[in-house]
């Protein structure tokens, strides 16, 4: 028996949807935020776009597409975080490994992270029924603290639509019931483009069933190719078979060392060529390296093993060799090396990551690794940046905060004049009283005063103690431009910085 799309009726399809995966990653890391408004933002700018918002945020009229500054004005308790792409990819890989315990055929939908297709065929006997299989799968996701929906049905479009609404496990084998329920699903739950959704709403088309009632040709003419493709998919005309992703097996290669050698520099040189070949091979498969397990086979049957792991999936051979050099720094081999067995752990990566590997214009990941090494060497707060803030006194108008990640620099604002750079001392340096005789000795090594410009009065901090300063720009005969002030309450002069 077959359905209207020509698919075998007995061939069930299963769809697993872990909605808003990036948002769920935040809530898994911060369970105390479950009842508070939380959003995922594009980056850490005030005008960054909100990508996902939880129910508590939506109840405060905060939604996707809104600027973070607007959302912050609506909720003073709003939590926001940036979820990097590699974290979402790692979560998809983890879910893929989890789902392999329930079906050997799992297909991640890469454009929609958190959405998976599974083939439940032949598993009913192992779980004593498809219902128990779906229930066990959903229970496992709940145990991993994921909100999800598991839907099993006869037609792929209906299963997809029903997986986008609700939670829990559901098995449908009645085609009429399945079609009726799928027809009630709102188009907004299918992730279609907001402009198309709003235009269809003007026609009174809000659900899958109302869309399928429209003629496909008219949709294409009036609303374009996207509307026609959506109609074809939901009608079962663009059905495609399951394209499962196979588990990644470690890649093993061997490097023969002729003649046997124990010089680590020469061994690294040989490994560099082997790794270049591996990188090209994995690039063609859209995979990248996550770890290297090296086994040195020594003379007289001895062996020595070392392992290095990358910060993120990479095909950068220079980075891999650098990690190996650091790992081998304290290694002393008992005898000469005859063979090196290299076991490469790798994973599938997004094409955009591979594009970054090819371009290498600005390697932000390399900068992040460099910062990580500095923090490991000199402490967690050793890498800082200046951040402006509102204050009355110049030394309080900025503070230093730790840097956790590197961002791509913004293009400088072009100006016809060369800007002056004021370099402040961490603490103003006291100067002697202005002498009545031999004024050239006042500034010491900076030289005699050629001209003074000012004063520029700065006052503030009256709520703690009186602060009044008269600032001057001082030109010296040595060519320096100094920035100093006279502290009126203390009646003393201070050198606060220089101007370049």
N, C-alpha and C positions, 0 to 999 in steps of 0.2 A: 504494500500500500504506500502511495506517495501523496504529498501535499500539493497545493497549487503551484508551488515554486519548483516542483520536480525533485525534491529532496526525499530520501528514504524516510518514511515515518518512524521507523525504529531507530534511526540514527539521531540520538538525542544530542543537544548542544548545551553546554554549561558556560555561563558568563559570571565572572567574579569582578565586582566593582568595589574598590577601596576609594571612595570619593574624597576629593580635596586632599590628596596624599601629602602635599607640602604642609597644609594646615594640621593634619594629624601628626606629622613628625614633631611640630612645635608642642602640641598638647601632650604627646607621649613624653617629651623632655621636661614639660612643666605641668604635671597633673594638677597642681594647685590652681591653674588658670581655667579649669573646666567650666566654671559658671561665670567667668568674666569675659568681656569682649576681647577677642584676639583676631589679628589680621596678619596676613603674609604680604609684605611689601616688596616691590621690585628691587629697591636699593635703600640706602640709609639717608636719602635726601628728604627734606620736608615735603617736597612736591612729588615724591615717588608715588607711583600708581599702586593701589591695593589690588592684589591678585586673587586673594581668597579672604573670606570673612566668616566667622562662626555664627551660630544662631544668636548668641547674646549681642554680638556686634550688629547683626541685621535688625534686631529688635530696637536698636538705637539709630536706625536709618543709615547705617554704614554698610556700603556694598562694594562689589567689585567695580573697578574702573574709577573709583573716587580717589582724589589726592589725599595723602596721609595727613597733611595739614588741615584739610577740611574735616576728616574723621576725628582728628584730635580735638577739634573745636566742639564736636558733638559728644565726646566722652573723655572725661579726665582720667578714667581708669583703664583706658585702652592699652593693650599690650601689642607690640608689633615686632616682628623679626624678619630678617632676610634668610631664605632657605636656598643655599647654593644649588646649582644644577647637579653637581656631583653627589650631593647628599640625597637628592631625589632618585638619581640613577642607582645609588647604592641600595636604597630602600626597595626599588623595583627588583633588583637582583636578589635581595633577601626574600622578597615575596615569591619570586620565581622558584627559588630553592625550596621554600615551604610548600608550594603547590605541587612540586614534583612528588611529594609524598602521597598525593591523592590521584595523580594522573601522570602517565609518562609523556603525554602530549599537552604541552602548555605553550600558549602563544601570548606574549606580552604585546599590548597595543601601544607602541612607542609614542605616537602623538598624544595619547591620553594616559599619562602615568597613573598606575593604580588599576587599570582595566586589563583583564586577562580573559582569554578564551581557553576552555579545557574540553577534552574529549572524555566523557565518562563511560564510554563503551567498554563492556566487559568487566566493570568494577562492581556491578550490583551484587554478584555472588560473594565478593570479598567483604562487603559491608552489609550484606543481608538486605539489599534494596537501595534504589537510587536515593530515596528520601533520607535514609541513614547516612549515605555517602555525603549528600549535601549538608546535612546537619553536622556531621563530624568535621567537615571542612570549615563551616562557619564557626563552630566551637573552637577550632584551632586558631582562627583569626582573632576571635574574642580573647583567647588566652594570651595572644601576642599584643593585646590592647589596640586592635584595629577595629574601627567601625566599618562594616562591610555588608554587601548583599550578595547572595549566591542564588542564581536562578537557573533552573534546568528546564528546557522546553524542546519543542519540535522544530521551531523556525528561528533562525538566527536573528532576524530583525526584531521579532517580538521579544525574544530573550534579552537582547540588548536594551530595548526600551524599558522592560520591567526591572532590569538590574539597576537602572538609574534612579529608581524611586524606592523608598522604603529601606528596611534593613532585615537581616535574617536570611533564612534559607527557604526556598520555594521551588516546588517541582510541579510542572504542568504538562500533562500528556493529552489533554483534551484540546484539539486545535481551535475549536470554536470559542472555548473559554479563554484560551491564550490570546486569540486575536481580539476578543472583546476587551480584555483587560489592557492589552497593549494600546488599543485605540483610545483609551482614556488618559494615557500618559501625556502630560503637558510638554509642548515643544521646548519650553525653557529648560527642562531637565535634560535635554539631549545635547546641550552645549552648542547650539547653532549660533551663528553670528547675531549679535543683538540687533543690528539694523534690519536683517531679514526677519527676525522674530517680531519686531515692532511693526514692520510693514504687513506681515501676515495677520497680526492682531487687528489691524484696521479693517480687514475683511471679515473679522470674527473667527479667524482660524487660530485656535489655541492648542489643540491636541493633535496627536498622531492620526486619529480617525478622521478629524476634519481636514487634515492635510491630504490624506489618501483619497478623500472624496472629490478633490479638485482634479481637473485634467492635467496630465503631465506636460503636454505640449504648451498649454497656456501658462503654466508656471515658468517654463523655460523662457518663453517670450517676455513675460512681464517681470520676472524676478531673477532671471539669470541661471547660470549653470549650477550654482550651489543648491538652489531650491530643487532643480530637476534631479540632481544626484541624491539628495535626501529623499525625495519621493521614490526614486528607483530602489534605494536601499531598503526603506521601510516597506515597500511593496514586494520585496524579495527578488527583484529583477537583476540586482547587481550582487547576487550571492557569490561568495568566494569560499574555497575550502579552508580548513584550519591549517595554518602554517606554523607548526610548533617549533620552538627554539630548543635545541638539544643542550644538555649540560656541558659545560666546558671541561675538557680533560686536560691535565697538565701536559705541556709540550717538553719533551726530553731530547736533548742533543748532546753530542760528545765532542770534545776537543782533544785530539791526540797531541802530546807534547814530545816532539822529537828534535834533538835528544832530550832526555829527562832534565828538568830544571827546577830550581827552588827559588829563583829570583822573582819576587812578586811583581816588580815593575814589568819584566818581560812577559810574565803570565797575564797581567792586565792588558798588555798590548795585544796578545793573542785573543783574549776574551772580547776586546773591543770589536774586532772584525767579525767574530761569531755573533755578537749582539746586533750588529748592523744588519746581518742577514736575517736574524730573527725578527727585527723590527719591520723590515720590508715585508716579510711573510705575514706577520700579524696585521699590518696595515691593510693588506689586500682582503683580509677577513673581517675588517672593522673591529679588531680587538686591540687591547693594550695590556702592557705588563703590570702586574700588581706585586709580584714577589719573585725572587730568584733563590733557588736552593742549589748550592754548589757542593759537589763531592769530589775532593782531591784524592785520586788513587795513587798512592805512593809506592816506592820500591819495597820489596819484601812483603807485599800484601797488606801494608798498613793503609789507613784512610783518614781523612780529615774533612769535616763538613762545616759549612758556614751558610747562613741565611740572611738575606736583606729584604726589606719590604719598602715599597715606595709610599710616598704620602698620598698619591692618587694614581689611578691608571695612567701609564705614560709609555711613550715610544722614544723618549729622549735618551739616546745612548750615552751622551756626555753625563747626564745626571746619574744613570745606572753605574757607569764606571767610577764616578766620584763616590757613590755610596759604597761600592766594593773597595775602593782605596781606603776609605775611612774604616771599614770593617776589618780589612787586612792589616791595619796599622800595627796591631799588637800580636799578630799571628806569627808563631815560630813553627815551621814545618819540620817534622822529625827526619825526613829524607827527601830525595828528589821526587818531583811529580811526574808521573808517566801519562796520566789521563785526567781530564776534568769532565765530569758528568754534570750538565746544567739542566735542572728541572725548572721550567718557566710556568708560573701561575699567571693566567691572563683572564680577561673578561671582556665582554662586548661593550663598546662605548658608543656614545652618540656621534653621528657624523660631524657635528660642530666641533667636538673635541679633536677629531682627526684633522679638521681644517686648521685648528689652532696649531697642531703639530707641524703642519706644512708651512704656515706663515712665519711664526716665531718673530713677529715684529716687536711685541712687548710681552714677555713671558711673566704674567702675574703670578702663576704658580711657583716659578723659580724665585720670585721676590718673596713670596710667602714662606718658602722653605728656608730662604736666607734669614728671614726674621725669626723663624722657629729656632734656627741654630744659635742666633744671638741670644734669644731668651733662655735657651738651654745652657749657654755658657756663662751669662752674666746676670741671670735672674729674670723673673716674669715681667718686671717693670723697666727693663733696660732699654726698650725701644719705645719712644714716645713721640708725640707731635703736639704742636701748639694749637690751641683752640681759643678763639676770641670769645669774650664775654663782657657784659656791661659792668663798668666800674668807674670810679672817679679818678683814682690814681693810676698813672701809666703802667706801673709794674703789676697792677691787679687786673688789667684789661685782657689778660690771656692767662691760660694755665696749660700745663702739660698733662696729656692723658695717654695711657698705653695704646699702642697700635697692634691690633689683632690681625688685620688683613690689609692688603695693598689694593688700592683702587687706581684705575687708569686716570692719568692726569688730565685736567681740562685745558683746553686751548687758552693761552694767555690773552688778555685783553690788549689790543694794540693801542699804543699811545704815541703821540708825536714827541713828547718830552720824556727824558730819561728819569725814572722815579728815584727818589732818595731812599736809601735803606738805613733805618735807625736801628742800631745794635745796642740793646740794653744790657747792663750788667745785672747779674742775679740779685745783687744788693747795691744800692747807691754807695759810691766811695766817698768818704768824707774828705774835704779839702781844708787846708789851713785858712785862717782868717785872711781876708784880702789885705795884703801888706800896703802900707803907705809908701814905702821905699822899695826899690828893686822889684817892681811888679812882675818882671820876667821869671822870678823864682816861684811865683804862685802855683803854676801848673807843672812845675818840675820838668820832666823829660818831654812833655808835650810842647814846650816852648812858650815864648811870650805871647800875650794876647794882641792880635792885630785889630780885631773888631768884635763887638758884641751886639747881638740883635735880640730885642725883647724889651721889657719882660712880657711873658704870657702866663697869666694867673691861673692856677689850678687849685681848687678848694673842694673839700669833701670830708666825709667821715665825722661830721660834727656830732653824730649820735654816740660815738665812742670817745673820740678826743679831737681837738681842733687840729686841722691840717690845712695849711696854706703854703703854697709854693709859687715862687716866681721863676719861670723857666727862661733860659737864654740859649741861643745858638752862638757859639764862640769860635771865631776863626783865629787860628794861631799862625805865627810866622813860619812854622814848619810845614804849613799846608793842611793841617788837620782841621776838621769841623767837629767840635765837641758839643754835647748837649748836657748842660748842667743847670742846677737850680739853687735858689736861696730859700731855705726853710725858715719861714718867718717866726713860728713859735719857738724853734730851737736857736734861731739866729746863727745859723751855720750854712756853709756852702757845701754842695755835694756834686760830684761828677756822676751822672746817671747813664751816660752812654756816648757812642760816637755815631757820626753820620757818614755814610759812604756815597 
